[in-house]
Amino acid sequence: MTASLEEARRFLNLAGDDLAAYRTLADAAHIRRSIALFHAQQAVEKCLKAVLFTAGVEFRRTHDLYELADKLEHAGVDLPITADDLGRLNPFAVDFRYDDQLIPALSREEVEAMTQEILAWATAMVEKVAQ
């Protein structure tokens, strides 16, 4: 197994952990929604990075989902969700963790569907390279 494949699988495992954290925190009434959404953003970010590893694309250390999606698109990798839709999670990487700003409208169902779809897609992309 190549180092990039190992790193991709490690990131997928971490993304799964972040998705589980999102689900747990989203169910906790005493936890601010922005904290739960941080973990959804992290799950998506790690999935995109996992696919970048397998595609051999270098990227800087960033939380910007637009930037990561752009790198994938320039590498010829088709995303299952538009960069604009993914980017709706961008503010939760940093901005909303340190402020009580108004949270953009993202339903629990939307976030769940988006993160599940990206995780399934990234897993399939990584396993395709592994074969």
Protein Blocks (a to p, Z undefined) as FASTA:
>chain_A
ZZklmmmmmmmmmmmmmmmmmmmmmmmmkbcfklmmmmmmmmmmmmmmmmmmmnopacdd
dfbfklmmmmmmmnopacfbdfklmmmmmmmmmmmmmcccdcddddfklmmmmmmmmmmm
mmmmmmmmmZZ
